[in-house]
Amino acid sequence: MTETQRTAGEPALGGAATTRLVNVPVEVGDAAAEPAATLTRLYDDARIYDIENGQHTEDIPYWEALIDELQPASVLELGCGTGRLFAPIARRGLAHRADFTLVGLDLSAPLLAEARQRIDADAELRDAVRLVQADMSDFEVEERFDLVIIAFNGFGFVIGPEKQRGCLKAVRRHLAPDGRLAIDVIVPRVSYLALSERTSPMRLGVEVRDPAPGLTRLLRYDTERYDPLRQVDDSIYHYELHYADGRVERLVRDLAWQMTFPNELELLMEYAGLRVTERYGDYDRSPFDRRSNLYLWIAAGADAR
């Protein structure tokens, strides 16, 4: 997930040194895009992915604390990307037990290639982390895991109820007897979705200064159109990359977000044989309530103790 999309339909502030949000709705053309293609296109660009997400750290203490609490021997991270999160998680796991292992699963070969370079450059991670290329809505790996993680709105990229059910059923199959699923997913903001159903607001969603050598500035402008029938927010991201030599590169990327409401998420869990055991609404573990922007929920198998 991109760092800035922390509230459904309304990107929260993120990025690096400077981030501004321009909340001026403008009429534009239909922003709808084919979900199966959009995710692949956006997340096959590892450079943009790392510039946008590499400096996002606010969730890391939450996950490290969960590792401290559960002390799992094995972790599966679905939608691991380039390894922003699995690196600190693996180090925390290894601090508790020498036999700790982590499997990072992602559909994008370019992101996994970047993740592999990160692992190869770190002797501590090399023996503990394994990468798998697969679709998180339907996957099979050999291991069963003490903890499965779907972080950073990864579940929001699973488009449609059939694929959502497939993802959670696959998670259930891969849980150890006392294993846990932990998710971090945005909560839909109905007021904003209602606005983007009628118009496509144009926003300056991200501004990052000096994000990489030779690159002085990255800007991302966003337009969105919500489809209430599919419960999907179709986004178009317009990027400007400003280089030190004066060049400006412009890119357009599409992305679809599945909106899932609280009772719906609970029922999806139940269908997959999962039982929600803890409900938090922020990384400080404050209780989930009607003001929460995040589902930070933990679930076990329905038959688990």
N, C-alpha and C positions, 0 to 999 in steps of 0.2 A: 504494500500500500504506500501511496505517497504520504509524506509526513504531514502535509497540510490538510488532508481530508479526515478530520477528526470528528465532525458532526455531519450527519447525513444531509447531503445537499448543500450544506454551507461550510466551505473549507475553513478550518481554523487557522490561526497564524502559525507559521513554522519557518523552516529554512535556517539560515545562518545569521550573519551579522545584522541584516536589515530585511524586514518583511513588512509589506504594507498590504492592506485590503481596501479595495475600492468597491463600495457597495452601491453601484448605480445600475439598475436594471435597464437594458436596452433591448429592443426587438431585433432578433437575428433570425436566420433561417432555421429550419428544423435541425436540431442537434442529434437526433436519433441515429444510432449506428448499430451494426450487427455485433452483438456481444462476443460471439465466439472469435471474431477476428480482432476486435479492439484490444482485448487483453494481451494477446500475443504481440501485437504491434507495439504497444507502449512498453511492455516489459521485456522486449527483446533489445532494448536500448540500455545497456548496462551503465553507460556513461551518465545519461540523464538520471537514471535510477539512483546512482550513488551521490550525484550532486544534490539531488533533492532530499534524500533520506539519510545520507551518511552521518549528518550531525544531529540527528534526532536521538536523544538519549533519555527523555523523560520517563519512558516506560521501563528502562533497564533495571532500576532498583526494585520495581515491583516483581519482575521475573526472578531476579537474584534472591529476593526474600522468599519466593515460592520454592526455589531450589533448596534454600536453607531449611525451610519447613518440612518439605517432603523427602529430601535427600534421596532422589531417585537414582537407581543404577543405570537407567536407560531413558532417553528422551527422544521423541520424534517431533521435529518442527515442520509443520506443513506451510508451504509458501515461504521458504527460508531466504529467497532472494540471493544477494551477494554475501550474506553472512553477518550483517549488521548486528543481529541479536544472538545468533548461535555461538559466536566467539565468546562473549562474556558469560553466557549460560554454561558453556562447556568448561570454562575456567572455574566457575563456581562449583560445578558438579565434581570436577577433579579435586577441588580443595577438600571435599568431603569423603571421596572414595577413589582409589586408584583405578578401579575397574569401570569407572563411569564411561558411557558411550552415548553419542548423539548421532542421529540420522537426520540430515537436512533434505527435505523433498521439495522440488519445484518443477514446474513445467518448462521454464525458460532455459534453454541451453546456454545462451549468452550470460545470463545471471549466474548460472552454476559454474561457468568457466571462470568468472571473477571470484566466486566463492572458493573454487579449487586453488586459485593462486593465493588467496588469503590463508588457506589451510597449509599449503606447501611452504609458505614463508614463516610458519609458526610451529616450532618443534613440539610445543605443548599440545597443539590441536591435531597434529598429524596422525597420531594413532587413535585418537578418541572420536574423530568426526568422520562420518561417511556420507556421501552425497548420492541422491537418487533422483533421476529425472522421471517424473510421472505426473499425471493429472490428479490433484487432490480430491476430485469428486469420485474417483474410482481407482484405487491403488491397492497393491499387494506387496508387502515386503515380508521377509522371513521372521523378523523379530516380533515379540510382544513387548509393550513399553509400559513403564511405570508412570510416565507422563507424556501426554500428547499436547502440543502447543499449536494454536492457530492465533498468531499475534497480528497486530498492526492492521486490523480489518481484513485479514486474509479471507475470512469467510464471506465477506462482502463481494468478493470476486467470483464466488460460486453462483452462477446465474440460473435461476429457475428452481422451482421446488423439487423437481426430480433429481437434479444434481446436488441440491442441498441435502436431500435425504441420502443420496449415495455417499456423499462425503461423511456424514455423521455415522452411517452404518459401517463404513470402512474404518472409521476411528474406533467404533465399538469392537470390531473384530480384532483390532491391533492393541487393545488395552490388556495389560496383565490383570490377573484377578482383582487386585486392589488398586488398579491404575486409575488415573484421573485425566480428564480433558480440561484444559484451561483455554479460554478464548478471550480475545480483545476485539470487539466489534462495535462500530458506531451505532448509536440509537437514532432512528429517523426523527428529524425535526419537521413536524407536519406543516408548520407555518411557512417554512422555506420551500418545502416540496410543492405546496399549493401555489406559491408564486412562480416557481420554475415550471409548473404545468401550463401556465398561461404565457409566460415569456421566458427568454433565456438570458438571465442576468450575465453581464460581462464584468469580470472581476480581475484585478491584479492579485492573483492568489499567492505568488511567491516572487520575492526579490532576494537574490543571494549575491553578495559582493565577494570578489576574489575567491571563487570556489575551487579553482584548480590552476596550476601553472599555465600562464598564457591566456587565461580566461578571466576577464575582469568583472563580469556581471552576467547573471542569468535572470531573466524575467519569464514568468509564466502567467498568461492571461487565460481565464477559464470562462466557458459558456456551458450551460447545462439545460437539459430538458427532461422533466420527469414524466414517465409513462405510468399512470396509476393502474392500468390494467395489468401490466407485467410487474409493477412495483420496482421499476428499474430507473435509475437516474443516469442518463446518457450524457457524458461529459466530452467536450472537445477542449484540449489543452493547446494553446498557441505559445510556443517557446521562442524567445530571442536570446541568443548567446552572443555576447559582446567580447571580442578578442582584443588583446593588447595591441595588436598591429592595426586595429581599426576595422577589421572585418566584422560583419554581423551575420550570423547564421539563424535562419528561421525554420522552425519545424512545427508540424501539426501532428498531434497524437490523440487518439480516441480511447475512451475508457468507459465501461459500464459498471455501475454499482447496484447491487441488489439490496433493496430496503427490506428489513425484517423487523417486525414489531414484537413487543415482549411476549404476548401470549402465543404468537406464531412460533417464536424461537423455542419456547418451552415445549410446544407440541412437537416440533421437529426433533427435539432431544428425546422426548418420550417415544416417538415412532422408531427411533434408532436404538432403543433399549438403554437410554441414558437417563440419569436422574440428577437434576441440578441440586447441588449441596451447598453452594455458597454463591451469593450475589453481591458484587461490588459495583459501584458506579464511577470510581475514579482510582487512580494509581495509589492513592493513600488508603485504600480499602474502606472508604466511606460506603455506607449501605446504598444499594441500588434503590432509587426512588424516581418519582415522576420528573425530577429535574436532571437526572443523570444523562450525560452525553455518551457514555460508554457502557456496553455490556462487558464487564470483567467477571465472567461467570466460570465456576468450576463445577464439573459434573463427574459422576462415577457411573459404572454400570448399574442398571436398575436392580440387579441382584447382589450388588456389592454390600459389604458390611457398612 
